[in-house]
Amino acid sequence: MKHFFVSFDENIRPYDAYILGWRIGAYYGDRYQLVFGVHEDTDNIHIHFVFNSVSFVDGHKYSGDYHDLASLKHYVNLVCSEYFDSKQS
């Protein structure tokens, strides 16, 4: 299993974090079993993600490296920007 989390600087409603969890989870969800949980019992709302490191598509083990992490961060930032920009419109 692999674990990562996304936390937010700004005030975010639990519902918005839940929607973002689905969108962010799609990054790995097409190849790996993934679950996420929204924590709202701390000072800042954040989302934990855990995914199976063996692909259900081809059985290959996840071999994430620095480039994958950088790509994930870029994807998360893009998804969050698009989501919050659409809510302001």
C-alpha positions as CSV (number, residue, x, y, z in Angstrom):
1,M,0.0,0.0,0.0
2,K,1.0,3.6,-0.7
3,H,-0.2,6.5,1.3
4,F,-0.3,10.3,0.6
5,F,-2.4,13.1,1.9
6,V,-3.5,16.5,0.7
7,S,-4.1,19.4,3.2
8,F,-5.4,22.8,2.5
9,D,-4.3,26.3,3.6
10,E,-7.6,28.0,3.1
11,N,-10.8,27.3,4.8
12,I,-12.5,24.4,3.0
13,R,-15.8,22.8,3.7
14,P,-15.8,19.0,4.3
15,Y,-18.1,18.5,1.3
16,D,-15.6,20.3,-1.0
17,A,-12.8,18.2,0.3
18,Y,-14.9,15.1,-0.4
19,I,-15.5,16.2,-4.0
20,L,-11.8,16.9,-4.4
21,G,-11.0,13.5,-3.0
22,W,-12.8,11.8,-5.8
23,R,-11.2,14.0,-8.4
24,I,-7.6,13.6,-7.0
25,G,-8.2,9.9,-6.5
26,A,-8.7,9.6,-10.3
27,Y,-5.0,10.1,-10.7
28,Y,-4.3,6.6,-9.6
29,G,-7.8,5.1,-9.7
30,D,-7.7,3.9,-13.2
31,R,-4.9,1.4,-12.4
32,Y,-4.9,0.9,-8.6
33,Q,-7.5,0.2,-6.0
34,L,-7.8,3.4,-4.0
35,V,-9.6,4.7,-0.9
36,F,-9.6,8.1,0.7
37,G,-10.9,9.7,3.9
38,V,-11.6,13.3,4.7
39,H,-10.4,14.4,8.2
40,E,-12.4,17.2,9.7
41,D,-11.5,16.5,13.3
42,T,-8.3,18.5,13.2
43,D,-7.3,22.2,12.9
44,N,-7.2,21.8,9.1
45,I,-9.3,19.6,6.9
46,H,-7.2,17.2,4.9
47,I,-7.6,14.1,2.8
48,H,-5.7,10.8,3.3
49,F,-5.3,8.5,0.3
50,V,-4.2,4.9,0.3
51,F,-3.8,2.8,-2.8
52,N,-2.9,-0.8,-3.5
53,S,0.7,-0.8,-5.0
54,V,-0.2,-3.7,-7.3
55,S,-2.2,-2.7,-10.4
56,F,-5.5,-4.4,-11.0
57,V,-5.0,-3.7,-14.7
58,D,-1.8,-5.6,-15.4
59,G,-0.4,-6.8,-12.0
60,H,2.6,-4.6,-12.1
61,K,3.9,-3.1,-8.9
62,Y,3.8,0.7,-8.5
63,S,7.3,2.0,-9.0
64,G,6.8,5.7,-8.2
65,D,9.7,8.0,-8.3
66,Y,10.5,11.7,-7.9
67,H,8.9,12.4,-11.4
68,D,5.7,10.6,-10.4
69,L,5.5,12.6,-7.2
70,A,6.1,15.9,-9.1
71,S,3.4,14.9,-11.6
72,L,1.0,14.1,-8.8
73,K,1.6,17.5,-7.1
74,H,1.0,19.2,-10.4
75,Y,-2.2,17.3,-10.9
76,V,-3.5,18.1,-7.4
77,N,-2.7,21.8,-7.8
78,L,-4.5,21.8,-11.1
79,V,-7.6,20.0,-9.8
80,C,-7.8,22.3,-6.8
81,S,-7.3,25.4,-8.8
82,E,-10.0,24.4,-11.3
83,Y,-12.4,23.4,-8.5
84,F,-12.1,26.6,-6.6
85,D,-12.1,28.8,-9.7
86,S,-15.3,27.2,-10.8
87,K,-16.9,27.9,-7.4
88,Q,-16.1,31.6,-7.6
89,S,-17.8,32.0,-11.0
